[in-house]
Amino acid sequence: MGATLRLKRWLILIIVFAVFVFPMWQCSFMEYKHFRVIYRRYASLYFILGVDSTENELAVLEFIHNVVETFDRYFNNVCELDIMFNLEKAHMILDEMVMSGEIVETNKARALAPLAVMDQAASQGR
């Protein structure tokens, strides 16, 4: 295991632990070294994003909310099991919304369109 992979795992562990110990009523932003951690909890799901200091925290929170609404629309009230058992579909949704670290799509219908085509093709193939 390379040093960078160990460092990455250590960093993830530190950030996730810090997010879990923060009270829910506390601010959803946290500074860590040279970047900001922005997180939001929805029921049992935690969405954690790391951004640089130039990003607008409220815009990132709005994007997290948009992702959750998009997941809700596709999975009908999303929960951790939906994401665990349909990880490739969750990745497809995120791939439609984010490209190279930049938000490229916020329209839920357009983000879900490729999955709708894929699901329709799968149902016709049965």
N, C-alpha and C positions, 0 to 999 in steps of 0.2 A: 504494500500500500504506500503510495507516494506521500510525501510531506504535505502537498497541497490538498490531497483528499482528506488527510487527517485533520488539517487545519479547517477545512470546510465543515467536516462533521462536528468538530469542536465548536465552531461558530454557531452552527444550527442548534446544537445542544444548549449553548448559553442563551441564545435568543428565545428559544421555545420555553426554557425554564423561566426566564424573566417575564415572559408574557403570561405564563400560567400563575405566577405568584402575585401579579398585579391585581388589585381588587377591580371588579367589573365597573364600578362607578368612577374609577380613575381615568385619566386621559389615555387615549388610544395611540399616542405617539411616544416614541422613546428614542433617544440619541444613543448610538453605539459607535464608538470610534469615529470614522469619517462619513457615516451615513445615518439615515433615520429609519427606524422600524415603525411601520404603521400596521396596526392590527385591528381586527374586529371579530367579535364572537357572535355567532348566530346559533342558538340552541347549543348543540354539542360540537359544532364546527367552528374552527378557528381559521381565519384567513390572515396570513402574515406576509407583508411585503416589505422589502428593503429598498429604499430609494436614496438618491443623493440629496444634498441640501437645496438644490434648485427646484425640486418638485413641490407642488402645493399639496399639503397634507389633506385638506378637505376634498380636493379633487380625487385623491387616491382613495379616501374613504367612500366617496361617491362611486368610484369605479368598483370597489369591493362590493358595495350594495348592488350595483348593476350586475356583477357576476353572479351573486346569490339569486337575484331575481331571474336571471337567465337559466341558471340551474333549476330553480323552482319551476319555471315554465316547462322545461324539458322533462324533469324527473317527477313532477307533481309533488311538491313539498319535499325538497331535497333533504337527505340525511346522510350520515357518514357511510351507511351501507350502500346507498346509491352510488356514491363516489368510489368506494372500495371495489364493488362488483362491476362497475362500468368505468374504470379508470381511463380507458382509451377514449370513451365518449366525452368525459370531462376534459381530457387533454385536447380533444378536437374543438370543443367550445372555446377553451382558452386560446388555442392556436388561431381561431377566427377573430378573437378580440384583441390579442397582443401579438406583435411581430417585432423581433429584435429589441425587446424591452420597452417598446412604445405602444400605447393604446391606439389601435387602428379602427376598431369598430365598437360602437356602443349600442347600436340598434339590435335589439334582442332577436327580432325575426330574421334579420340578415345573418346574425351569428349562428342561428339554429338551422338555416336553410340547408347547408351541406348534410347535416345529420338527418333532416327530414327526407332528403333524396336517398340517403343511404338506407334509412329505415323502410322507405317505400320499396326500394329495390329488393331488400331482404324479405319483405312480406310477399312480394310478387313471386319470388323464387321458391316459396314453400309450396 
